[in-house]
Structure formats: structure tokens, C-alpha cells
Amino acid sequence: MAAASFTNAQVFVAGPMRNIMQSGDLSAKISLDTLKKENLFALGAVENLKGEILVIDGEIHVSAVNRGRIENYSPSSQAAAMLVYSYVGKWDSLLLDMSIQSYAQLELLMDSLLNKHGYDGSKAVPFKITGTPHVSYHVIDWQTGIPHIPDNHKQFAVSGKMEGEQLILVGFYSEKHKGIFTHHSTYMHIHALNTQTRVVGHIDEILVKGKVMIFIPSTR
């Protein structure tokens, strides 16, 4: 099968993750007001690691921690220490009724679905999931003045769970971008929006029992 053309969903990165994890560079690398918003899907970390960013079709959602509590915003712009983004004008969707017991199983599923669409592993691809999966997440809240190293990345994160509520997950998959927009142990980076509470979180673990809708960029 010929390699799929995801030209309507080219992936861009501002602020490679290795700059944060290895060099402790938490400074702003891009401001969202510099990007065209139509068909924009993105995720990342707020500058100085003071929150999580998720952009769904141009709408910016941010969660940050204030005195130990997660607060949610919909700003017109946001500076990011790291941002991975794409413009997707058309999605192909697939309704699945299934059981997924872990993040690793979801990664295998995404690999299989993308391969069926002709994905050859050479490019990054955005995807979207809607439904009511159970997820564990964190919102980063780095303490100013503390040196950042990989071993203490979650030291100041606030963790939580989203269970039985309607979620929108936006993720990026790549076999070639470890240290760029994924951690060294995975091919995916996913953020979720709870459509009721408006909380945005970086997904650490996921459990699916039942129906979810999975979207990947259309190649037609």
C-alpha cells in the first residue's frame, strides 16, 4: 500500500520537549496569537510549565494551578514552552465498541488504525477521540527557581481523574519524534478536555469500556 498523504495535517513543533526535559528551558517558544485559528488542533505546556494547553478547532483551552486548585481558562492567546500543532480540515471517523486497559494498548490501536490508512511511520499524525473513557491526568505547575530535570518533571504537578464524563482527546502520534513532542517511552502525546468541567489535562493513563469515536486526518 502506498504511503498515506496527510498533507492536510502537517505537524509543526515549537519548543522540542528535549529542551525542557534535558536542558531545563521553560521559556516561551511560541504565542498562540501568531497562529491562524481555523482548523487548528494543538497541545502543549504553558511557558515556565505553568499549565496545560489544548486547542480544538481554533478554540484555546488552558488549565493551570492556583493555590493547589485547577483553574480553567479560554484565553484569546497563550505563550507556550512547547507546542505541537496541526491544521486538519477534514477527518475520517470510526466508531468503536471496545475495551482498552492501558495507554500502551491505545498506542497499539492507533498504530494499527493508522497503518490501515497507509501510514508508513515516517511522519507525525494528529488524531482525536471522543467519548467517556476513564483517564488519569496531570496539570503541570512548576515552581519558579527550582531546576528542572527529567526525574522531577511531575514534582509539582496536580493529578486527577476524569471518569464517566464526556471527553475530547487530541493527540499526536509519531515513531520518529521521541524527545521532540513525545516522551522517550511512547509514540503518543495526548491531552484531554472534560466538556463539563472544562479541565484540560495531560493524559497519563486511560481505560476504555464501550463506545468511542476515533478521528484521523482524511487522506481523500
N, C-alpha and C positions, 0 to 999 in steps of 0.2 A: 504493500500500500504506500502511495506517495505521502510524503510528509504533509501534514495539515498546514494550511495557511491561516495564521492567526493575525493577519496584518491589521485587522480592525481592533486588535487588542495588544498592541505592542506595549511591553512593560518597561518602565523607567524607574530608576532608583536615585534618590538624593540622600547622601549620607550613608555609605555602606555600614552594615552592622558591625563589622570588624573594627571600625573606628571607635565605636562605643565600647565594645567588649574587650578589645586588646589595648587601645590607646587611651581610653577614658575620655574621649572627645564627646562632650554632651552639648556642644554649641549648636545653634540653629544652622541648618543647611539649606532650607527652602521655606518660603512662606506660601501658604495656600492661595493667597490673593494674587499670586503671579501665574496661576494655572487657570486655563479655561475650565469651566464647571460642567458644561454639557457632556453627559455620558462618562463623567469622571468617577472612577472607583479607586480607593486608596486606603492604606492603613499605615500607621507609624507611631512614633513616640514624640510627645511634646518636647520642645527644647529643654535642656537640663534634666530630662527624664521626669518631667512633672505632669505625667498623664498619658493617656492613650487616645489615639486619633483613629476615626473611621469615617470614610467618605462614601456615601451611597448615592450614585447618580447625581453627583454635584453637591449634595447636602452634607455639611460638615457636622460630625458629632464628636464631642470630646468628653471624656471623664477624667477628673482629677481628684486628688485627695485634699480635704481641708479639715484639719484637726481630727484626723482619723476616720472621717466620713467621706464617702464617694459623692462628688457633686458632678452634675451633668450640664453640658453647655451645647449650644448650637451656634457657634460664632460665625461671623462672615469670613474670617480668616484665622489662621493659626500657624505659628512658626514651629517647624519640626526638626528634631535632631536626626531623624531618619524617616524617610517616606518612600514607600513603593507604590506605584500608581499606574493606571492604565485607562484608556478610553474604550469603552465597549458599547457600540451602538446597537448590537443585536446579539441575543443569547439563544442558545438551544437549551431546552429544558427536558428533564427526565424525572418522573415521579416514581420513587422507590419506596417499597414497604419492606423494611429490613431491620436487622439487629446488628449494631456496631458496638463493640465492647471497649474500644480504646481509640485514642488518637492515631496509634500505629495502624489499626485496621482501616480507619478512614483514609489514611495516606495510601494504603494498598488499593482501596476502592478508587480513589482519584486517579491513581496511576493506570488502573485498568480501564476506566471510562475514557481517559484522555487517549490511551493507546488505541481504543476502538475508533476514535475520531482522527486517527492518523498522527498523533503526537509522537515525535521522534526523540524527545529528551533533550533537544539542543536549545530550546527556548523556554522562557518563563511564561506561565499562563495564569490569568486570573480565573477565579471561579466564585460562585455564590451558592449558598444553601439557605433554604427557608423551612421552617417547621418548628417543632417543640423538642429538640434534643436537650439532654441534660449536659451542662458544661461546667467545668471548673475554670476559673479565670483569675487574672490579677490585673491590678491597675498600679503602674509604677509611680513611686513618689520619692525620688532620690533626695537625700539630704545634702544640702549645699555644704561644700567644704570637705566631704568625705571622698577620698579617692575611689574611683570606680574600677573594679577588676571583675573578670568573669565569675569568680567564686562568690562574690557578694551582690550579684546583679539584683536578686529579689529581696535583699535585706530589708528594704524599706517599702516593699510592695504591700498593698492591701489585697487580700484574696477573697473570693466569694464564689457562689454557685448560682446558676440560673437553671431552674428545674420546672418543667411543665408550662413554660411561658413561650409565647411566640417570639422567635428569634430570627434575625437576619445575620448570616455569617458571610463575610467576604474574606477570601483567602487568595494566596498566590503560591503556585506550585512550580518547582524547578529542580532538576537534578544537577544543575550547573552553578547554582548561586548560593551555596553554603558560605556563610560569612558575609554575604552581600545583603540579602534580606531574610535569610533563614538562619537558625542556629545550626551548629555543626552536626546535630543528631537527627535532623529532619529535613525533608524536602518541602515543607509547608510552613507558612506563617498565616495565622488566621485571627481575625478579630470578630467579635460578635456585638450586635446591638439588641438589647431587650426592648421590644417595641412598646412595652407598657411602662417600664421604669425609666427608659432611655439610657440605662447604663451601658457603657462601652467597656469591653474587657478583652485582654489578650488571652486567647484560649490555651489552657494548659492540658486539659483532658476533656474527652467527650464520650457520651453514651447515647446511642440512638436505639429506640424501640418503637417501630411504627413507621409512619409515612413522612418522608421529607422530599422536598423538591430541590434538585441539583441543577445548576445552570453553568454551562461553559460557553465561551465565545463561539458564535456561529462561524462555520467555515464556508457557508453558502453565500 
